[in-house]
């Protein structure tokens, strides 16, 4: 985020503080609870959002070195992402072309060879079949026809996007980010290293997990003991970026810089900046690190999701003092989200099934929620 943008945002926020208000849009938005409970809608989401949309699967640091790889299975399509020795990045359906077993699991730094545990078929870093025991049993089938199925992949601004459909078109990262790329590029995410990762299965719809991060309105009440001492629930500045958005929640320390020269203003030192990357990712900039929270449908039930939390630091963490610092920050994210947001979210999800409780309301002061659900409906081809 350049300095001019930071100054403009801080002026907005100081105006909100003076007027004791926050970002407001034209009118409240009413959403049907079926968006969180409908099995039919979930199937459309799995097809149109988790197959056809570009999905952020990680940062460049997750596969920085030649031979680095990771397997990803949360989209419903098993995916293998690998950095080849020539530096290129490839994505493949993580299924052997013989009998369909996964050829890789977990993540690591390997030899560029991936061997199916079932019958020993081996693929290289470009997905080509390079070893086939008893190859005479498959005579007449060109090995080129037996390579791992490639998937569209793009790496830009330090982020790795994959479209989990072999028939999908190439990915234009900048178009997908809708303008947010200018701010995200300035963060230098390409140099970040993963510090921590945590997976959680929770009894809420996957969109409700994202909703958690799209408004600061609840900070003063739900997080009064954990976040409220340092984060203000209002004001918060919100802006749209295509189908995504950005919300700036401010720390109480922002008042300390109000009377400093504008040339010395630094918003990032006094805020939490939350980017919603459509459809299922939150990228959260803290003062000295970033957090990535991703939500996926856990199974065929709309009442269950799998949420993946990751923390990344600008440099590798090599000393104990820094390690303890980032551990405290990551633990706080997990504790607040799981024990406060998601604990209450599970009650809310159960309430969605109560007869007569047929709608949810997003206020004028919650523009991120209204925009997000409009974009979900648009992507599903529904009238918002």
N, C-alpha and C positions, 0 to 999 in steps of 0.2 A: 504494500500500500504506500503510494508516494506521499510526500509531506503535505502537498496541497490538499489531497483527499482527507488526510488526517485532520488538518486544520478545519476544513469544511464540516467534517463530522463533529468535531469538538464544539464548534460554534452552535451547531444544531442541538447538541446535548446540553450545553450551557443554557440555551434558550429554553429547553424543556425543564431544566432545573429551576430556572427563574419563574416559569409559569406553572410549576408543579404538575407537569403532565408528561406525556410520552408520545411516541409515534402513533398517529391516529389515521385511519383510512375512512372512506366515505360512509360505510354502514356495516353493521354486524353481518356475519355469514352463518347460515344455518346448514348443517350437514346431517344427512340421515345416518342413524347408527348402523345401518346395514353396511356402510362402507368398512366397518370394523368386524362385522359378524357374518357377512354373506360368503358362503363357500363358493358360489358361482363367481362373485367378483374376485375372490382369491385366485381362482383358476385363470381368469382373464389377466390378472396381474402377473401371475407366473409366466404366462405366455408373452404378454406384450411388454412388460417391464423387465422381467428377469431373463428374458431371452433376446428381445429386440433392442433394448436400450444399452448404450455403453455403460458399463459398471466399473467404478473405481475398485480395483482389487488390491492396491498397495502403492507404496512409494518406490521410487527407483532404488533406494537403499535396500529394499528387500531382495533385489536381484542385481546388485551392483557389479559383482565380479563375474568374469567368464566362467561358466559352469554352475553358477548359482541358479536355483530353481525353487519353486514352491507349488504345491498342489492345493487346489481350492475346490471345495465341494458344496458351498452354501447356496449357490444359485439354483441348484437342482441339476446342473450340468457339471460333471467332473472335469476340472480344468487343470492343465499343467502349463505353467509359465516358466520359461527357461531363457537364460542369457547365453548365447552362443559365443564361441571363442573369437568370432569376428566382431563382437560387441552388439550384434543385433538381438532383438528380443522377439521371442516367438510364443504363441499360445496354441494349445492343442486340446482336443477332447482327450481326457486322460483314460482312454479305454484301448486296450490291445485290439488290433483288427482281426485277431484270431477268434477268441471266445469272449472278449469283452471285460477282462479283468483290468484293474488299474495298474499302470506301469510305474507309478511313482506315488509316494505319500510324504506328508510332512514338508519340510523345507531343508535346504542345506547347500553345500558346495560340493558338486560331484564331478564326475569324469566326463560328463556330456553323454553318457550312455544310460538308458532306462530299460530295464529288463523285466518282462512280465514274469511274475512268480509262478504262473500256472504251467507254461510250457517253454519258457525261456526265450521267447521272441524278444529281440533287443532293437531299440530305436536310438538314433543319434539325436543331437541337439536341434536338428532341423526337422525331426519327426520321421526321418527316413528309416525304413526297416534295413538293418545292417547285419542281423544274425537271425537265422531261422532254422533251428534244429530239424532234421529230416525234411529238408526243403523239397526233396523229390516228391513228398506227399502232396505238394501244392503246385506241381508243375502245370504250366499253362496259365497261371495267374501272375502277371508282372508284379515285381516287388513294389514298383511305383504305385500300384493300385492298393497296396497294403500299408502305406505310410499312415501315421497318426493324422487324424482329421484336423486341419488347421482352423483356427478361429481368428476373426479380426482383432488386432491388438494395436494400441497406439501408446507411445510414451512421450509426454510433453510436460514441461514445467515441473519435472520431478515426480509426476504421477503416472501410474500405469492403468490404462483402461482396456477392458476386454468386452466384446459383444459375444455373449454365449450362444451364438447361432452360426453354424457352418455356412449358412446361406446369407448371413448378414453382410451389409455393406461396410466399406472401410469407415474408420472412425475419424471424425474431425473434432479434436478435443476442444479447440477454441469455440467452435460453434456450439458444442454441447455445454460449455461453461457460460456462454451467454454474456461475456464481458468480465466475469469474475477472474478470468485468466490473468488480467493485468495485475491484479492485487496478489493472486496466488503465486505468480511468477516472481514477484518481488520478495516473497518469503524465502526463496532459495531452497525449496523443498528437495531439489535434486541432491543436496549435500546432507540431508538428514539421515540418521540411522535409527532403526527400531530399538527402543529401550524395553518395552514390555508389551505383552499381549494377553488378553483374557477373554474367554468365551463364556456365554451365559445363555441358558435356555429359560425363557420366562413366559408366563401365561397371559400374554397380551398380543394383540394384533401387531404385525410388524410396523404398521404406520403409526400406531400409538407410541411405539418406541421412539420414532423420529419426532413426533409431536412434542415430546418432552423437552426438546432443545430449540423449539421454534418460538418460544415466548419466555420473557423474564418475569412476567406478571406473578408467577407463583413463588418466586424466590423469597419474598418477605414473609410468607406464611408457611409453606411446606419446608423451606430450608432455613428457618429463622435461627437455628442454632449452628448450622454448618456453613452456609454460604452468606447469609445476611450480614454477618459482621464485616465482610469485606466487599460484597457485591450488592449493588443497588438493584431492586426489582424494577424501578423506574427512576430515570428515563432509560429508554433503549431506542436506538436508531435502527431502522430497517430499510433495506433497498432490494429491489428485484434484479436478478441477473438471469434472463431467459426463464427457463423452468425452475431455476434455483434461486437462491436469495442469500443475503448476508444480514445478520443481526449483530449489533454492537451493544453488549451489556457492559456497564461501566463499574469500575471499582470506586470505592469511596475516596480513594486517594486522588481522584481527578480534580477535586476541588482545590488541591494544593497547587495546581499549575495554572489556574484561571488567570492570575494576574502576572504570570511570566510573559516575556515577549513571545509572540507567535512563532518566531523562528526557533524557539526552544521547545515547542509543544511536541509531545510524542504520545499519540493516542495508544499505541500498542503497549506502553508501560502501565497504562491505567484502565485497561479494558480486557474483556474476553470477546473475541471476534469469532462468530459462528457462521460458517459457510454451509448452506444446504446444497449438496451436489446431488442432483436428481438422478435416480429416484430414492435411494436408500442410504445415503451417506451424510454424516456431519463431519466436517473438518474444522477443528476448534483450535484457534491460535491463543495460547496462553503467553505469558511474558517471555519465557525462555524455552518453550517447547510447543509441539502441536499434539493434539489428540485426534484420533479418527474413530468414530463410532458408526458401525454399519449394522443394519437390521435386515434380516431375511426371514421369509416364512419358514417355520421349522418343519412343517409337514403339511398334510392336506387340511388341517384345521385352521380356520381364521383366528382361533383363540390362542395360538402359540407362535412364538418367534424365537429366532436365534440371534443374539446380539454379540458382536465382536468389538472389543475395545483394544485399541493400539495406541501406544505413546511413542513419539519420535523426538529425538534431540538433535540439535544442529551439529554436534560433534559426538564421536563415540565417548561414552562415559567410562573413564579409566581410574578415577579415584573414589575412595569410600565416601567422602563428604558429598560429592556430586551425586553419587548413587543413592545415598540416603535422601537427598533433596528430591530427586525425581521419583523415588519410590513413594515418598509422602504424597506427592502430587497425584501420582497414578492411583494410589490407594484411596485418596479423597474422591477422585472421579468415580471409582468403582463403588465405594461405600455410599455416596450420596445418590448415585443413580439406582443402584440395586435396592438399598434399604429404604429409600424415601420415594423416589420417582416411580420405580417399578413396583414396589410394594403397594403403593396407592393405585398404580395403573392396573394391577390385577383385580382390585376391587371394582375399578371403573369398568374393566372388561366384563366382569360378571354382571354388572348392572346393565350393560347393553342388552342383555337377554331378558330383562324384566319387561313383562307385558305393559304396554303403554308408554314406555320410555323409548321414544322413537326418533329423537333428534339430539344433536349436540350443538352448542352455540359458541362461535368464536367472535369475540368482541372487536370493536374498532381498534382497540389497543393490542390486538393479536394478529397483525397483518400477515405474519409469516405462516400461520396456520391456514388462513383463508386462501392465500396464494398457493400453498403446497397442495391443498386438496382440490383446488381448481385445476392445477396442472396434472394431478393424478387422473381426474375425470377427463381432461383433454387427451391425455395419452391413451386412455381406454376407449376413446371415441364416444364419450358420454356428454350430455349437456350439463354444464356446470351452473 
